[in-house]
Amino acid sequence: MFNSLTVVGDERGIYVRRVGVIGINEIGRNVLMIANPSEVLAHDDVTEIRMDLKGDFTVTDQAYTKVLSGSSVTLKVSISCDGTLRFLPNPILFYDNSRARLECTFRLRGKARIKETYILGRAGHGESFNRGDLHSTVKIFSAEELVVHDLFRAVDDSWRERYVMGRNCLTTSYSLDGDGVPRVE
């Protein structure tokens, strides 16, 4: 299934155009929640999210996104913000034997806090991520200059290398304080 979400927003409100089931809700002043009713990416789903925001915005989603076994999905997120952006989605949970290509691009003029969290396997169900392929790219531009280009790749159980990840959860936070210098946690 192909899903597309385009959002243009400023202090006066937001304009939304969408294809498929994905949507967005304004849950507070300049607080946007991306809504995928099934909370799942499956099969050969392709989801593209584009936002052009002017002002101070927080963008999140309603729950963990799950990538099911046997799936090969693509998720592309592109956000430009002239103001302050807080991009704080819930974790993405990758079931064993899932494949995903994630591309996130941020074009910023101002401050930002961007967070990404990936969980490999469903430990609560005794499942480990032993087979699959996760390819994630994050690019952050500040005033048209590329300041972060982060790549994470997990093929089968390669993520267990002690110098790569070691545990089944990866969280990365990026902060920009308006000076164009990123801080990565």
N, C-alpha and C positions, 0 to 999 in steps of 0.2 A: 504494500500500500504506500502511496505517496502522500505525504502530509507537508503542507507549506503554511507558514505563519509569517505575516509581515505586519509590523507595528511601527507606527510613526507617532511620537508623543512629545508633548511639551506641557507647560504649566496649565494650559487650557483644557487638556484632555488627550485622549488617544484615538487614533484611527487604526482599525484592524481589517486586514484582508486575509482570508484563510481558505485552504483547500484541505479536505479530509477531516479527521476528527479532532485534531489539535486545536486548542483555543487559548484564550488568555482572559483573565479576570483582573480588574483593578480592585484590590482588596483594601486599599487605603490610599491616602493622597500620595500619588506617584509610587505606589507599591504594586508591582505587576506579578501575577502568578500564572505561569504557563500551565495549562491543563491538558493532560492526555487522559481521557476518561478510562482507558484500560490500564494505565500505568505500565504498559508493556511495549517493548519493541520486539517484533517477532518476524519470522520468515525472512522476506527480502525487503522489509520496510525501509523507506528513505524519508527522512524528516529534515526539512530545512526551516530554520528560524532566522528571520532578519528583523533587526530593530534599529531605528534611527531616533534617538532620544535627545531632547534638549532640555536641560535642567537636571535636578537631582532625582535619581531613580534607584529603586531596589527591585531586582528581578529574581524571582525564585520559582519553584514549582511545587506541586501539591503533595508529592510523595516520592519515595524511591522509584527510579525507573529500572525495570528489569529487562534484561536481554536474555531471551529463552534459549534453551539448548536447541541445536540444529538450525539456529537463525544466522543470517548474515546481513547485518543492518548498517545503515549509514545515517549519521547524525551530523548536520552542519549548522553551526550557530555563528551568526555574524552580527555584532552589535557595535554601533557607533554611538558615542555619547559626548555631547558638549555640555559638561557639567560634572556631577559626581555620580559614579556608577557603583552600585553594590550588586554583584552577581553571585548569588548564594543558593545554588540549586542543591537539592537533596542528592545523596550518593546514587551512583549507577551500579547496579548489581548484575554481574555477568555470571550466568549459569555455566556449568561445565559444558564444553563442546559448543560454545557460541563464538561468533565472529562479529567484530564491529570495527567500523572506521568512524572516528570522531574528529571533527575539525572545528575548532573554535577560534574565531578571529575577533579581536576587539580593537576599535579605532577610537582613541580617547583624546579629549581636550579637557583635562581637569584631573580630579582625583578618582581613584578606583580601588576597590577591594574585590578580587575575583577568587573564587574557590572552586576546586574540582576534587571530587572524591570518587574513587573506584573501589569496588569490593569484588574480589575474584573468588567465586564459589559461594555456596550457601553453607557456611560452617554450622549453622543451627540445625541443618538437615543432614549433617555429616558429609556434605558434598565438598569436594575440593576442585579447583579449576586445574585440571590436568591436560585437557585438550581444548584447543581454541586459538583464536588470534585476535588480539586487541591492539589497535593502532590509533593512538591519540596524538593530535598536534594542537598546540595552543600558540597563537601568535598575538602579541600585544603591541600595538603602535601607539606612541605618545607623540602628538603633534606631527603626525606623518612619518615619524622615525620608528623603525622596528627596535623595540627594547627588550622583548622576550620572544624567543622561539624555542618552545619546549616540546620534546618528543618523548612519548612513552610507548614501548612496544612489549607485549607479552605474547609469546608464541608457545603454546602448550604449557609446560611447567617451567619455562625459562625464568619466570619472574621469581622463582625461589632461590636464585643465586644470591648469596649473602650480600654481595655488593650492589645488587639491583633493588630488591624490595624486601624479601625475606618473610613477610607476613602477608595476609590476604587483603590488606587494606592500604591504599595509597591516597593520602590527602595532601594537596598542594594549595597554598594560598599565595596570591600575588597582591602586592600593595603598591600603589603609586600615589605619592603625596602632592602631585601637581608639578614636581620638579623634573619629571621625565626619567627619574631613576627608580627602577623597580626594586622591590624587596620581595624575596621569595622565602617562604617558610615551609 
